[in-house]
C-alpha cells in the first residue's frame, strides 16, 4: 500500500513594513529569514499609502508585520508566532 505524501503546509502571506534606519526592522527581517519564511518588504518612507495603511490599523511606527489579515505592530515575536500558527 502506497504511503500518502504529506501536503506542504501553505504559508500565510507575509508583508513586512520597514524603514531604512530602523534597527527593529532589521531584526524582524533576520527573524523571518531564519524561520525560512517568504515575505515581501515595503519601505514606508517610499510608499505613503503603505504608511497610511499601517496607521489605519493602529501602528504608529515600524516594523509592522502583516500575516494573512493580522497586523502586528512592532517586532513582537510571540504575536508573530501566534499569527503564523
SULJO-V405121 format. One record per residue. N is the residue number from 1. RES is the residue in three letters. SS is DSSP state (A for helix, B for strand, O for the rest). NEAR is the number of other ideal C-beta (glycine too) atoms within 12 Angstrom. Layout:
N & RES & SS & NEAR
N & RES & SS & NEAR
This chain:
1 & UNK & O & 3
2 & UNK & O & 4
3 & UNK & O & 5
4 & UNK & O & 6
5 & UNK & O & 6
6 & UNK & O & 6
7 & UNK & O & 6
8 & UNK & O & 7
9 & UNK & O & 10
10 & UNK & O & 9
11 & UNK & O & 17
12 & UNK & O & 20
13 & UNK & O & 18
14 & UNK & B & 32
15 & UNK & B & 33
16 & UNK & B & 38
17 & UNK & B & 42
18 & UNK & B & 36
19 & UNK & O & 25
20 & UNK & O & 15
21 & UNK & O & 14
22 & UNK & O & 23
23 & UNK & A & 16
24 & UNK & A & 25
25 & UNK & A & 29
26 & UNK & A & 20
27 & UNK & A & 22
28 & UNK & A & 36
29 & UNK & A & 27
30 & UNK & A & 19
31 & UNK & A & 26
32 & UNK & A & 32
33 & UNK & A & 16
34 & UNK & A & 11
35 & UNK & O & 19
36 & UNK & O & 13
37 & UNK & O & 25
38 & UNK & O & 16
39 & UNK & O & 28
40 & UNK & B & 19
41 & UNK & B & 28
42 & UNK & B & 27
43 & UNK & B & 24
44 & UNK & O & 29
45 & UNK & O & 17
46 & UNK & O & 14
47 & UNK & O & 19
48 & UNK & A & 14
49 & UNK & A & 13
50 & UNK & A & 26
51 & UNK & A & 23
52 & UNK & A & 16
53 & UNK & A & 19
54 & UNK & A & 32
55 & UNK & A & 19
56 & UNK & A & 15
57 & UNK & O & 20
58 & UNK & O & 13
59 & UNK & O & 25
60 & UNK & O & 15
61 & UNK & O & 21
62 & UNK & O & 36
63 & UNK & O & 40
64 & UNK & B & 40
65 & UNK & B & 43
66 & UNK & B & 34
67 & UNK & B & 30
68 & UNK & O & 18
69 & UNK & O & 12
70 & UNK & B & 22
71 & UNK & B & 26
72 & UNK & B & 34
73 & UNK & B & 25
74 & UNK & O & 26
75 & UNK & O & 29
76 & UNK & O & 22
77 & UNK & A & 21
78 & UNK & A & 13
79 & UNK & A & 22
80 & UNK & A & 31
81 & UNK & A & 18
82 & UNK & A & 15
83 & UNK & A & 25
84 & UNK & A & 26
85 & UNK & O & 13
